[in-house]
Amino acid sequence: MFALRPTSTHAALFAAVALLAPGCLERKESIRVARDGSVEIRVEIAGDPGDFTTGDALPERRGGWQTQDWTSTNDEGKKKQHREATLRVAAGKPLPDSFADPAGPNYDTALSFPTELVIERRPDATYYHFRRVYVAREHARYEYYRQTLQENSEAMKQLSQQGLEALGDEQRAEVIGVLRAIEALKHAEYVHAGVEALEDRWPQHYGLILRRTVLEHFQKEDLEPVVQLLAEPASPERDAAIDEYARRVIDAVPDVLREKMKELRIPRQQINVFFAGYEEEEARRAVTEDLGDDKLEVRVALPGQIVAHNADEVDGEFVLWHLPGKALMDRDVVLMATSRVARGARAEGPDE
């Protein structure tokens, strides 16, 4: 429960590994545009094996990608998962706007990046305009709670400076209490999303009652078992016990809410609408948290000569952007590049 960076809706909450060593994915994407407007996309993804089964959608065969997976091991015995994926898009066909299958359940919560290629033919030359928009992930309202609670806790400051092992039982209890409050407020935001899905069909106080119900649910949990577990030497067994404790608390939230809605005599159809909104926001937030420490690299090769771009650098025939996951939070990120092929230029080479 209450990890700084969950890697799923349940996550390794409370676990020291989640507190101190979150994983991340490195995503490298190469986009090559041919003169006829056809496009080849190659994606290389590498990271902790666990991050391949949680968080944002990855290219998959059912989405039309050709994929190949393998695992490598470094000198310290740590495993890294890899995936290579390729997709060829015929001229005039739409480019993918997500790695999620448009017909799949994760499409609405996955990272969205609408991408277009416009070919403009003028008397003197043909221009290729590439544009991609990474749609902002909502983060600020969640980050506000986390930052405020952590900045007002001396134990959290000690944790960041000295590590978990240096804390005593009192400090560990304070850390877990802060993380519990962060997690509770996060679930209160899920409640808000569920209420919003009902579009004013509820009186205002229903949502406030459910919010209070969630906060009270987390607050009443006894933290002593977790404090004692964190005092033990790190081990997979210890972390599994902590995670099991967390799962029990998190899994109970929908039942607690349903019981309160039953008391309020809310119709079943409205309850279903509420939970659809609640669960979608929960899934979206899990993806956003996973993206927060990911690293994205995008390379684009266009026909002819690049005449304008907003990339970070030019690497040979490619324009190149480096995007830390935090760059995707609360604002759209737009990648743009334009190239020019002079009329009569050779097909096999750039415009001289």
C-alpha positions in Angstrom: 0.0 0.0 0.0 1.0 3.6 -0.5 4.1 3.3 -2.7 5.7 6.3 -4.2 5.5 4.7 -7.6 3.1 1.8 -8.0 3.7 -0.3 -11.0 0.1 -1.6 -11.2 -3.3 -0.9 -9.6 -2.2 -2.9 -6.6 1.6 -2.5 -7.0 4.3 -3.4 -4.5 2.7 -0.9 -2.1 4.7 -0.4 1.1 7.6 -2.5 -0.3 11.0 -1.1 0.2 11.9 -2.0 -3.3 9.0 0.2 -4.5 10.1 3.0 -2.2 13.7 3.1 -3.1 14.2 1.5 -6.5 11.4 2.0 -9.0 11.9 0.5 -12.4 11.6 2.2 -15.7 11.4 1.5 -19.4 13.6 2.9 -22.1 11.6 3.3 -25.4 13.4 4.1 -28.6 11.3 4.7 -31.7 12.6 5.1 -35.2 10.2 6.4 -37.9 11.4 6.4 -41.5 9.2 8.0 -44.2 9.6 7.1 -47.8 9.0 9.5 -50.7 5.8 7.8 -51.6 4.5 8.5 -48.1 4.8 4.9 -46.8 6.2 4.7 -43.3 8.3 2.1 -41.4 8.2 2.3 -37.6 10.7 0.4 -35.4 10.4 0.4 -31.6 12.9 -0.9 -29.1 11.9 -1.2 -25.5 14.0 -2.4 -22.6 13.6 -2.5 -18.9 12.6 -4.4 -15.8 10.6 -7.6 -16.7 7.8 -6.6 -14.3 7.3 -3.3 -16.2 6.4 -5.3 -19.4 3.2 -6.6 -17.7 2.0 -3.4 -16.1 1.7 0.3 -16.9 1.4 1.6 -20.5 0.5 -0.5 -23.5 3.3 -1.9 -25.6 3.3 -2.8 -29.3 1.8 -6.2 -29.7 1.1 -8.6 -32.6 -2.7 -8.2 -32.2 -2.2 -4.5 -32.9 -0.5 -5.3 -36.2 3.1 -5.1 -35.0 5.8 -7.7 -35.7 7.4 -8.3 -32.4 10.4 -10.2 -30.9 11.1 -10.5 -27.2 14.3 -11.6 -25.4 16.0 -11.3 -22.0 19.5 -10.2 -21.2 21.5 -10.5 -17.9 24.1 -8.0 -16.8 27.3 -8.8 -14.9 25.5 -8.5 -11.5 22.9 -11.1 -12.6 20.1 -8.6 -13.1 17.7 -9.4 -15.9 16.5 -7.0 -18.5 13.5 -7.6 -20.8 13.7 -6.5 -24.4 11.1 -6.1 -27.2 11.6 -5.1 -30.8 8.6 -4.2 -32.8 8.1 -3.1 -36.4 5.1 -1.8 -38.3 4.8 -0.8 -41.9 2.1 1.7 -42.8 1.1 2.1 -46.5 1.0 5.5 -48.1 -2.1 7.4 -47.2 -3.0 5.2 -44.3 -3.3 6.6 -40.8 -0.3 6.3 -38.4 -0.8 4.7 -35.0 -1.8 7.1 -32.2 -1.0 4.7 -29.4 0.7 1.4 -28.8 -2.7 0.1 -27.5 -5.0 -1.9 -29.7 -7.8 0.6 -30.7 -10.3 -2.2 -30.1 -8.7 -3.3 -26.8 -9.7 -2.4 -23.2 -6.5 -0.2 -22.6 -6.9 2.2 -25.5 -8.6 5.0 -23.5 -6.0 4.9 -20.7 -2.8 4.3 -22.6 -0.4 7.1 -23.7 -1.9 8.8 -26.7 0.3 10.3 -29.4 -1.7 11.3 -32.5 0.7 11.3 -35.5 0.3 12.7 -39.0 2.3 13.0 -42.1 1.2 15.7 -44.6 2.8 15.7 -48.1 2.6 19.1 -49.8 3.4 19.3 -53.5 4.5 22.7 -54.7 5.8 23.7 -58.2 9.4 23.8 -56.9 9.5 20.9 -54.5 7.6 18.4 -52.4 7.4 19.0 -48.6 7.0 16.4 -46.0 5.4 17.6 -42.7 5.7 15.3 -39.7 3.8 16.1 -36.6 3.2 14.1 -33.4 1.4 15.3 -30.2 1.9 13.4 -26.9 -1.3 14.1 -25.1 -0.8 15.4 -21.6 -1.1 13.0 -18.7 -3.0 14.6 -15.8 -0.6 14.7 -12.9 -0.5 18.0 -11.0 -3.5 17.3 -8.7 -2.0 14.0 -7.6 1.5 15.4 -7.3 0.2 18.3 -5.1 -1.0 15.8 -2.4 2.3 13.8 -2.6 4.5 16.8 -2.5 2.6 18.6 0.3 2.5 15.6 2.6 6.1 14.6 2.0 7.5 18.1 2.4 5.8 18.4 5.8 7.3 15.1 7.2 10.7 15.0 8.8 10.7 11.2 8.5 10.2 11.4 4.7 13.1 13.8 4.4 15.3 11.4 6.4 14.1 8.6 4.1 15.3 10.5 1.0 18.6 11.4 2.6 19.6 8.3 4.5 17.5 5.4 3.3 15.0 3.1 5.0 17.5 1.2 7.0 18.6 4.3 8.9 15.0 5.0 10.2 13.8 3.9 13.6 10.3 2.4 14.3 8.8 5.8 15.0 10.2 7.3 11.7 9.0 4.2 9.8 5.5 4.6 11.2 5.5 8.2 10.1 6.7 7.3 6.6 4.0 4.7 6.2 1.4 7.1 7.6 2.3 9.7 4.9 2.2 7.1 2.2 -1.1 5.9 3.4 -2.5 9.4 3.3 -1.2 9.8 -0.3 -2.8 6.6 -1.4 -6.1 7.5 0.3 -6.2 10.9 -1.4 -5.4 9.2 -4.7 -8.4 6.9 -4.3 -10.5 9.9 -3.3 -9.7 11.3 -6.8 -10.9 8.0 -8.3 -14.2 8.6 -6.5 -14.4 12.1 -8.0 -14.0 10.6 -11.4 -16.8 8.1 -10.7 -19.1 10.9 -9.6 -18.2 13.0 -12.7 -19.2 10.1 -14.9 -22.7 10.4 -13.6 -23.1 14.0 -15.0 -25.0 15.6 -12.2 -27.4 12.7 -11.7 -26.4 12.7 -8.0 -26.8 15.3 -5.3 -23.5 16.8 -4.3 -23.4 15.3 -0.9 -23.3 11.7 -2.3 -19.9 12.2 -3.7 -18.7 13.8 -0.5 -19.9 10.9 1.5 -18.1 8.4 -0.7 -14.9 10.5 -0.5 -15.1 10.5 3.3 -15.8 6.7 3.2 -12.6 6.1 1.3 -10.5 8.3 3.5 -11.8 6.7 6.7 -11.2 3.2 5.2 -7.5 3.9 4.8 -7.2 5.8 8.1 -8.5 3.0 10.3 -5.9 0.4 9.0 -3.4 -0.6 11.6 0.1 0.2 10.4 2.0 -1.7 13.0 2.3 -4.9 11.0 3.9 -3.0 8.2 6.3 -1.1 10.5 7.4 -4.4 11.9 7.9 -5.9 8.5 10.0 -2.9 7.4 12.3 -3.4 10.4 13.2 -6.9 9.0 16.1 -7.4 6.6 15.1 -6.9 3.0 14.0 -10.2 1.3 11.4 -11.3 -1.3 9.4 -12.9 1.5 9.2 -9.7 3.4 8.2 -7.7 0.4 5.6 -10.3 -0.5 4.1 -10.1 3.0 4.0 -6.3 2.7 2.4 -6.4 -0.7 -0.2 -8.9 0.5 -1.2 -6.5 3.3 -1.5 -3.8 0.7 -3.6 -5.8 -1.6 -6.1 -6.6 1.1 -6.6 -2.9 1.9 -6.8 -1.8 -1.8 -9.1 -4.7 -2.8 -11.5 -3.8 0.0 -12.1 -0.3 -1.3 -14.9 -1.2 -3.9 -16.7 -3.3 -1.4 -16.6 -0.4 1.2 -18.0 2.0 -1.4 -20.7 -0.5 -2.6 -21.8 -0.9 1.0 -22.1 2.9 1.5 -24.0 3.2 -1.8 -26.4 0.5 -0.7 -27.1 2.6 2.5 -27.7 5.6 0.2 -30.2 3.5 -1.9 -28.4 4.3 -5.1 -29.8 2.4 -8.2 -27.6 -0.4 -9.5 -27.4 1.2 -13.0 -25.9 4.4 -11.4 -23.5 2.3 -9.3 -22.2 0.6 -12.5 -21.7 4.0 -14.2 -19.8 5.2 -11.1 -17.4 2.3 -11.1 -16.8 2.5 -14.8 -15.5 6.0 -14.3 -13.7 5.1 -11.1 -11.9 2.1 -12.6 -10.9 4.0 -15.8 -9.3 6.8 -13.7 -7.5 4.2 -11.6 -6.1 2.5 -14.7 -5.2 5.8 -16.3 -3.4 6.9 -13.1 -1.4 3.6 -12.9 -0.2 4.2 -16.5 0.8 7.8 -15.7 2.8 6.8 -12.7 4.6 4.2 -14.7 5.4 6.7 -17.4 6.8 9.2 -14.9 10.3 7.8 -14.9 10.4 6.2 -18.3 12.7 7.5 -21.0 11.5 8.1 -24.6 13.6 8.6 -27.7 12.0 9.4 -31.1 14.0 9.5 -34.3 12.4 10.6 -37.6 13.9 10.3 -41.1 12.1 12.3 -43.8 12.9 12.3 -47.5 15.2 15.0 -48.8 16.6 17.8 -46.6 15.3 18.8 -43.2 14.3 22.5 -43.5 12.8 23.0 -40.1 12.2 21.1 -36.8 11.9 21.4 -33.1 14.0 18.4 -32.3 16.7 18.2 -29.7 19.4 17.3 -32.2 20.1 16.1 -35.7 21.8 12.7 -36.0 22.8 12.0 -39.5 19.6 11.6 -41.5 17.4 11.6 -38.4 16.0 14.4 -36.2 16.0 13.2 -32.6 13.9 14.0 -29.5 14.7 12.9 -26.0 11.7 12.9 -23.7 11.8 12.0 -20.0 8.5 10.7 -18.8 7.9 13.7 -16.6 7.9 15.9 -19.7 4.5 14.3 -20.6 2.8 15.5 -17.5 0.1 18.2 -17.6 1.0 19.6 -21.0 0.9 18.4 -24.6 4.3 17.8 -26.2 4.5 18.4 -29.9 7.1 17.0 -32.2 7.5 18.7 -35.6 9.8 18.3 -38.6 9.6 19.3 -42.2 11.7 18.2 -45.1 12.0 19.3 -48.8 12.6 17.3 -51.9 13.4 19.5 -54.9 11.6 18.8 -58.1 13.6 16.4 -60.2 15.8 15.3 -57.2 17.1 11.7 -57.5 14.9 9.2 -55.7 17.8 7.4 -54.1 19.5 10.5 -52.5 18.7 13.7 -50.6 18.1 16.9 -52.3 21.5 18.5 -53.0 
